[in-house]
Each structure stands twice: as C-alpha cells, then as structure tokens.
Amino acid sequence: MANINFFSKVTVGERGEMQFQPGNSTAGDSVELRFEMNTLVVLSTSPHPLDPNPVYAPKALATYRVAFRSAGRGRLLPQFPPENRRGFYNTEILFR
C-alpha cells in the first residue's frame, strides 16, 4: 500500500533527482481526514528517509477522533468541489 506523507516535502528536478525540502512544516501543523467508510489508518512519526539531519529524532504526535453522521446516500453536499463529490459517489457505490 502506498503511503502518504503529510508534513515532509520532496521535490523532483528536471533529471528526476529527488531533493528533501527542510522546513516544510512546523510544530502545530495539522491535517484533518474524513472517512465515509471503514478505514484502517497507521501513523508513524519517523523522519523522512531523505532528511539529511544526522540525528534520528521522531516527533511527538497528537490525534483525536470525531464521530459524525454520514452525508447519506445520494446527498452529496453542494459546497464540495466536483472532485470531492466524485469521491463520495465512488465510495458510496463501492461501500454499499
């Protein structure tokens, strides 16, 4: 399964070389995730493999969970852009 790195940034040069960009995020940055179906989330605070810092120093992590009601079948909220509505629709037909 592919992973998602929310707080590190790696850029790719014209010849395909990858470069770690330090300082992309700061303490207190956050990400909010919404799941319309059962989802397993595994979190890690390990430093990015391309981080040139010689000290291995995983950071602290805080999480919280909020339960909410699903938008309901066929009730795609109009304030979401088309990409989000397609995602809700695809989840709906997959998770019936």
DSSP file (Angstrom, degrees, kcal/mol; ACC not computed):
  #  RESIDUE AA STRUCTURE BP1 BP2  ACC     N-H-->O    O-->H-N    N-H-->O    O-->H-N    TCO  KAPPA ALPHA  PHI   PSI    X-CA   Y-CA   Z-CA
    1    1 A M              0   0    0      0, 0.0     2,-0.1     0, 0.0     0, 0.0   0.000 360.0 360.0 360.0 133.2    0.0    0.0    0.0
    2    2 A A        -     0   0    0      1,-0.1     2,-0.2     0, 0.0     0, 0.0  -0.376 360.0-136.0 -68.1 149.8    1.3    3.4   -0.9
    3    3 A N        -     0   0    0     -2,-0.1     2,-0.4     2,-0.0    -1,-0.1  -0.625   3.2-136.8-104.4 168.3    1.9    5.8    2.0
    4    4 A I        -     0   0    0     -2,-0.2     2,-0.7     0, 0.0     0, 0.0  -0.993   8.2-159.8-123.8 128.9    1.0    9.5    2.3
    5    5 A N        +     0   0    0     -2,-0.4    -2,-0.0     1,-0.1    43,-0.0  -0.935  11.0 178.9-110.3 111.8    3.5   11.9    3.9
    6    6 A F  S    S+     0   0    0     -2,-0.7    -1,-0.1     1,-0.1    24,-0.1   0.745  74.8  33.5 -84.9 -24.1    1.6   15.0    5.0
    7    7 A F  S    S+     0   0    0     18,-0.1     2,-0.3    22,-0.0    18,-0.1   0.563 100.2  74.3-118.3  -9.2    4.4   17.1    6.5
    8    8 A S        -     0   0    0     16,-0.1     2,-0.4    15,-0.1    -3,-0.1  -0.760  62.5-151.1-101.4 153.9    7.6   16.4    4.5
    9    9 A K        +     0   0    0     12,-0.5    12,-3.1    -2,-0.3     2,-0.4  -0.989  13.5 179.9-129.1 130.2    8.2   17.8    1.1
   10   10 A V  E     -A   20   0A   0     -2,-0.4     2,-0.3    10,-0.2    10,-0.2  -0.997  11.5-159.3-126.0 128.9   10.4   16.3   -1.6
   11   11 A T  E     -A   19   0A   0      8,-2.5     8,-2.6    -2,-0.4     2,-0.5  -0.747  10.1-137.4-105.5 157.4   10.8   17.9   -5.0
   12   12 A V  E     -A   18   0A   0     -2,-0.3     6,-0.2     6,-0.2     5,-0.1  -0.963  17.4-142.9-117.9 126.1   11.9   16.3   -8.2
   13   13 A G    >   -     0   0    0      4,-3.1     3,-1.8    -2,-0.5     6,-0.0  -0.150  35.2 -90.9 -78.8 177.6   14.4   18.0  -10.5
   14   14 A E  T 3  S+     0   0    0      1,-0.3    -1,-0.1     2,-0.1    -2,-0.0   0.784 127.7  48.0 -61.8 -28.9   14.4   18.0  -14.3
   15   15 A R  T 3  S-     0   0    0      2,-0.1    -1,-0.3     0, 0.0    -2,-0.0   0.291 124.8 -99.6 -96.0  10.1   16.6   14.9  -14.4
   16   16 A G  S <  S+     0   0    0     -3,-1.8     2,-0.2     1,-0.3    -2,-0.1   0.490  72.3 148.2  89.7   2.8   14.5   13.0  -11.9
   17   17 A E        -     0   0    0     -5,-0.1    -4,-3.1     1,-0.0     2,-0.4  -0.521  40.8-136.4 -74.3 139.0   16.7   13.7   -8.8
   18   18 A M  E     -A   12   0A   0     -6,-0.2     2,-0.4    -2,-0.2    -6,-0.2  -0.793  18.6-169.2 -99.8 137.6   14.8   13.9   -5.6
   19   19 A Q  E     -A   11   0A   0     -8,-2.6    -8,-2.5    -2,-0.4     2,-0.2  -0.986  19.4-131.8-130.8 123.4   15.6   16.7   -3.0
   20   20 A F  E     -A   10   0A   0     -2,-0.4   -10,-0.2    30,-0.3   -12,-0.0  -0.533  17.9-147.8 -70.0 134.7   14.3   16.9    0.5
   21   21 A Q    >   -     0   0    0    -12,-3.1     3,-0.7    -2,-0.2   -12,-0.5  -0.878  14.4-150.2-108.2 100.2   13.0   20.3    1.4
   22   22 A P  T 3  S+     0   0    0      0, 0.0   -14,-0.0     0, 0.0    29,-0.0  -0.259  74.0  31.6 -67.6 156.6   13.6   21.1    5.0
   23   23 A G  T 3  S+     0   0    0      2,-0.1   -15,-0.1     1,-0.1     3,-0.0   0.674  70.7 134.6  75.3  18.3   11.2   23.4    7.0
   24   24 A N  S <  S+     0   0    0     -3,-0.7     2,-0.3   -17,-0.1   -16,-0.1   0.819  73.1  23.9 -69.6 -29.7    8.1   22.5    5.0
   25   25 A S        -     0   0    0    -18,-0.1     2,-0.3   -16,-0.0    -2,-0.1  -0.918  69.5-153.6-133.9 160.6    6.1   22.1    8.2
   26   26 A T    >   -     0   0    0     -2,-0.3     3,-2.2     1,-0.1    -2,-0.0  -0.857  40.8 -71.4-129.5 164.9    6.2   23.4   11.8
   27   27 A A  T 3  S+     0   0    0     -2,-0.3     3,-0.1     1,-0.3    -1,-0.1  -0.291 119.5  30.8 -54.5 135.2    5.1   22.3   15.2
   28   28 A G  T 3  S+     0   0    0      1,-0.3    -1,-0.3    -3,-0.0    -3,-0.0   0.262  81.9 138.0  95.8 -11.0    1.3   22.6   15.4
   29   29 A D    <   -     0   0    0     -3,-2.2    -1,-0.3     1,-0.0     2,-0.3  -0.326  34.3-168.7 -61.3 151.9    0.6   21.9   11.7
   30   30 A S        -     0   0    0     -3,-0.1     2,-0.4   -24,-0.1    -1,-0.0  -0.951  23.9-153.7-145.1 163.0   -2.4   19.6   11.3
   31   31 A V        -     0   0    0     -2,-0.3     2,-0.5     2,-0.0   -25,-0.0  -0.997  11.8-152.8-134.9 136.8   -4.3   17.5    8.8
   32   32 A E        -     0   0    0     -2,-0.4     2,-0.4     2,-0.0    -2,-0.0  -0.960  13.4-166.9-113.2 126.2   -8.0   16.6    9.1
   33   33 A L        -     0   0    0     -2,-0.5     2,-0.4     2,-0.0    -2,-0.0  -0.875   4.9-162.3-112.9 143.8   -9.1   13.4    7.4
   34   34 A R        -     0   0    0     -2,-0.4     2,-0.5     2,-0.0    -2,-0.0  -0.993   4.6-166.3-126.0 132.3  -12.7   12.3    6.8
   35   35 A F        -     0   0    0     -2,-0.4     4,-0.1     1,-0.1    -2,-0.0  -0.974  15.8-172.8-122.0 128.9  -13.7    8.8    6.1
   36   36 A E  S    S+     0   0    0     -2,-0.5     2,-0.3     2,-0.1    -1,-0.1   0.303  77.9  34.2 -98.2   6.8  -17.0    7.7    4.7
   37   37 A M  S    S-     0   0    0      0, 0.0     2,-0.1     0, 0.0    55,-0.0  -0.946 107.4 -64.9-150.0 168.2  -16.2    4.0    5.1
   38   38 A N        +     0   0    0     -2,-0.3     2,-0.4    -3,-0.0    -2,-0.1  -0.380  61.5 179.7 -58.5 129.9  -14.4    1.8    7.5
   39   39 A T        -     0   0    0     -2,-0.1     2,-0.6    -4,-0.1    -4,-0.0  -0.998  27.5-143.5-141.1 138.2  -10.7    2.7    7.2
   40   40 A L        -     0   0    0     -2,-0.4     2,-0.5     2,-0.0    -2,-0.0  -0.907  21.4-170.1-100.4 124.4   -7.5    1.5    8.9
   41   41 A V        -     0   0    0     -2,-0.6     2,-0.5     2,-0.0    -2,-0.0  -0.966   5.9-169.6-117.7 128.7   -5.0    4.3    9.5
   42   42 A V        -     0   0    0     -2,-0.5     2,-0.4     2,-0.0    -2,-0.0  -0.979  11.0-160.5-117.9 125.3   -1.5    3.6   10.6
   43   43 A L        +     0   0    0     -2,-0.5     2,-0.3     2,-0.0    18,-0.0  -0.824  11.6 178.7-110.0 145.1    0.6    6.6   11.7
   44   44 A S        -     0   0    0     -2,-0.4    -2,-0.0     2,-0.1     0, 0.0  -0.997  20.5-163.5-140.7 141.7    4.3    7.0   12.0
   45   45 A T        +     0   0    0     -2,-0.3    14,-1.0    14,-0.1     3,-0.1   0.102  44.7 138.5-108.7  20.5    6.4    9.9   13.1
   46   46 A S        -     0   0    0     12,-0.2    -2,-0.1     1,-0.1    10,-0.0  -0.365  61.9-102.1 -63.7 143.1    9.6    8.6   11.7
   47   47 A P        -     0   0    0      0, 0.0    -1,-0.1     0, 0.0    -2,-0.0  -0.298  46.1 -91.2 -62.2 152.1   11.8   11.2    9.9
   48   48 A H    >   -     0   0    0      1,-0.1     3,-1.8    -3,-0.1   -28,-0.0  -0.390  32.4-123.2 -63.5 140.2   11.7   11.1    6.1
   49   49 A P  T 3  S+     0   0    0      0, 0.0    -1,-0.1     0, 0.0    -3,-0.0   0.765 111.7  50.8 -59.7 -25.6   14.4    8.8    4.6
   50   50 A L  T 3  S+     0   0    0    -31,-0.0   -30,-0.3     2,-0.0    -2,-0.1   0.486  78.5 119.6 -90.6  -2.2   15.8   11.7    2.5
   51   51 A D    <   -     0   0    0     -3,-1.8   -30,-0.0     1,-0.2   -43,-0.0  -0.483  56.5-151.4 -63.5 121.4   16.0   14.1    5.5
   52   52 A P        +     0   0    0      0, 0.0    -1,-0.2     0, 0.0    -2,-0.0   0.531  56.0 122.5 -76.6  -3.6   19.7   15.0    5.8
   53   53 A N        -     0   0    0      1,-0.2     4,-0.1     2,-0.1    -2,-0.0  -0.409  55.8-150.7 -59.6 123.6   19.5   15.5    9.6
   54   54 A P  S    S+     0   0    0      0, 0.0     2,-0.6     0, 0.0    -1,-0.2   0.640  75.0  82.8 -73.4 -12.3   22.1   13.1   11.1
   55   55 A V  S    S-     0   0    0      2,-0.1     2,-0.9     1,-0.0    -2,-0.1  -0.822  77.2-138.9 -97.3 123.8   20.1   12.8   14.3
   56   56 A Y        +     0   0    0     -2,-0.6   -10,-0.0     1,-0.1    -1,-0.0  -0.713  38.7 160.5 -79.3 108.4   17.2   10.3   14.3
   57   57 A A        -     0   0    0     -2,-0.9    -1,-0.1    -4,-0.1    -2,-0.1  -0.675  23.6-162.0-137.6  80.3   14.6   12.3   16.1
   58   58 A P        -     0   0    0      0, 0.0     2,-0.2     0, 0.0   -12,-0.2  -0.308  23.5-128.1 -58.2 147.1   10.9   11.2   15.7
   59   59 A K        -     0   0    0    -14,-1.0     2,-0.1     1,-0.1   -14,-0.1  -0.545  21.3 -95.1 -98.0 162.0    8.5   13.9   16.7
   60   60 A A        -     0   0    0     -2,-0.2     2,-0.4     1,-0.0    -1,-0.1  -0.362  38.4-155.6 -71.3 155.9    5.5   13.8   19.1
   61   61 A L        -     0   0    0     -2,-0.1     2,-0.4   -18,-0.0   -16,-0.0  -0.999   9.6-164.8-138.7 135.9    2.1   13.2   17.6
   62   62 A A        -     0   0    0     -2,-0.4     2,-0.3     2,-0.0    -2,-0.0  -0.974  13.5-179.4-119.6 137.0   -1.4   14.1   18.9
   63   63 A T        -     0   0    0     -2,-0.4     2,-0.3     2,-0.0    -2,-0.0  -0.921   7.0-179.3-130.3 157.6   -4.6   12.5   17.4
   64   64 A Y        -     0   0    0     -2,-0.3     2,-0.4     2,-0.0    -2,-0.0  -0.979  14.4-144.6-150.3 159.3   -8.3   12.8   18.0
   65   65 A R        -     0   0    0     -2,-0.3     2,-0.5     2,-0.0    -2,-0.0  -0.983   8.6-169.7-128.9 136.3  -11.4   11.3   16.6
   66   66 A V        -     0   0    0     -2,-0.4     2,-0.3     2,-0.0    -2,-0.0  -0.992  15.6-143.1-126.2 124.2  -14.7   12.8   16.0
   67   67 A A        +     0   0    0     -2,-0.5     2,-0.3     0, 0.0    -2,-0.0  -0.661  27.4 171.2 -84.3 141.8  -17.7   10.7   15.1
   68   68 A F        -     0   0    0     -2,-0.3     2,-0.3     0, 0.0     3,-0.0  -0.942  35.7 -99.1-143.4 164.3  -20.2   12.3   12.6
   69   69 A R        -     0   0    0     -2,-0.3     0, 0.0     1,-0.1     0, 0.0  -0.662  43.6-108.5 -85.0 141.8  -23.1   11.2   10.6
   70   70 A S        -     0   0    0     -2,-0.3    -1,-0.1     1,-0.1     3,-0.1  -0.310  25.2-116.0 -63.0 151.5  -22.6   10.3    7.0
   71   71 A A        -     0   0    0      1,-0.1    -1,-0.1    -3,-0.0    -2,-0.0   0.735  61.3-121.2 -61.2 -20.1  -24.0   12.7    4.5
   72   72 A G    >   -     0   0    0      2,-0.1     3,-2.0     4,-0.0    -1,-0.1   0.099  38.7 -47.5  92.6 153.0  -26.3    9.9    3.4
   73   73 A R  T 3  S-     0   0    0      1,-0.3    16,-0.1    -3,-0.1     3,-0.0  -0.323 125.3  -0.3 -59.9 126.3  -26.8    8.1    0.2
   74   74 A G  T 3  S+     0   0    0      1,-0.1     2,-0.9    -2,-0.1    -1,-0.3   0.475  98.1 115.9  77.4   1.3  -27.1   10.4   -2.7
   75   75 A R    <   +     0   0    0     -3,-2.0     2,-0.7     2,-0.0    -1,-0.1  -0.534  38.8 173.5-104.6  67.3  -26.8   13.5   -0.6
   76   76 A L        -     0   0    0     -2,-0.9     9,-0.1     1,-0.1    -3,-0.0  -0.642  36.8-120.0 -77.9 116.5  -23.6   15.0   -2.0
   77   77 A L    >   -     0   0    0     -2,-0.7     3,-1.7     1,-0.1    -1,-0.1  -0.341  12.0-139.1 -64.9 129.8  -23.2   18.3   -0.3
   78   78 A P  T 3  S+     0   0    0      0, 0.0    -1,-0.1     0, 0.0     7,-0.1   0.696  95.4  69.8 -66.1 -19.5  -23.1   21.2   -2.9
   79   79 A Q  T 3  S+     0   0    0      2,-0.0    -2,-0.1     0, 0.0    -3,-0.0   0.649  82.5  90.3 -74.8 -11.2  -20.3   23.1   -1.1
   80   80 A F  S <  S-     0   0    0     -3,-1.7     5,-0.0     1,-0.1    -4,-0.0  -0.625  85.0-114.9 -82.2 142.1  -17.8   20.3   -2.1
   81   81 A P    >>  -     0   0    0      0, 0.0     4,-2.0     0, 0.0     3,-0.7  -0.252  36.3 -96.5 -67.6 165.3  -16.0   20.7   -5.5
   82   82 A P  H 3> S+     0   0    0      0, 0.0     4,-2.5     0, 0.0     5,-0.2   0.831 123.1  58.6 -54.5 -36.4  -16.7   18.2   -8.2
   83   83 A E  H 3> S+     0   0    0      1,-0.2     4,-1.8     2,-0.2     5,-0.1   0.909 108.4  45.2 -61.7 -41.3  -13.6   16.1   -7.3
   84   84 A N  H <> S+     0   0    0     -3,-0.7     4,-2.6     2,-0.2    -1,-0.2   0.903 111.0  52.7 -68.4 -41.0  -14.9   15.6   -3.8
   85   85 A R  H  X S+     0   0    0     -4,-2.0     4,-2.5     1,-0.2    -2,-0.2   0.901 108.6  50.7 -61.9 -40.1  -18.4   14.8   -5.0
   86   86 A R  H  X S+     0   0    0     -4,-2.5     4,-3.0     2,-0.2    -1,-0.2   0.908 109.5  51.6 -62.6 -40.7  -17.0   12.1   -7.3
   87   87 A G  H  X S+     0   0    0     -4,-1.8     4,-2.3     2,-0.2    -2,-0.2   0.921 110.6  47.3 -61.5 -44.5  -15.0   10.7   -4.4
   88   88 A F  H  X S+     0   0    0     -4,-2.6     4,-2.5     2,-0.2    -1,-0.2   0.912 113.4  48.9 -62.4 -42.1  -18.2   10.5   -2.3
   89   89 A Y  H  X S+     0   0    0     -4,-2.5     4,-2.4     2,-0.2     5,-0.2   0.939 111.3  48.6 -63.6 -47.4  -20.1    8.9   -5.1
   90   90 A N  H  X S+     0   0    0     -4,-3.0     4,-1.7     1,-0.2    -1,-0.2   0.894 113.1  48.1 -61.0 -39.8  -17.3    6.3   -5.8
   91   91 A T  H  X S+     0   0    0     -4,-2.3     4,-2.7    -5,-0.2    -1,-0.2   0.911 109.7  53.8 -64.8 -42.0  -17.2    5.4   -2.1
   92   92 A E  H  < S+     0   0    0     -4,-2.5    -2,-0.2     1,-0.2    -1,-0.2   0.915 111.6  42.7 -60.3 -45.3  -21.0    5.2   -2.0
   93   93 A I  H  < S+     0   0    0     -4,-2.4     3,-0.4     1,-0.2    -1,-0.2   0.805 118.1  46.8 -74.7 -26.4  -21.2    2.6   -4.9
   94   94 A L  H  < S+     0   0    0     -4,-1.7    -2,-0.2    -5,-0.2    -1,-0.2   0.852 114.3  45.5 -77.6 -36.0  -18.2    0.7   -3.5
   95   95 A F     <        0   0    0     -4,-2.7    -1,-0.2     1,-0.2    -2,-0.2   0.094 360.0 360.0-102.0  21.6  -19.3    0.5    0.1
   96   96 A R              0   0    0     -3,-0.4    -1,-0.2    -4,-0.1    -2,-0.1   0.502 360.0 360.0 -69.8 360.0  -23.0   -0.4   -0.4
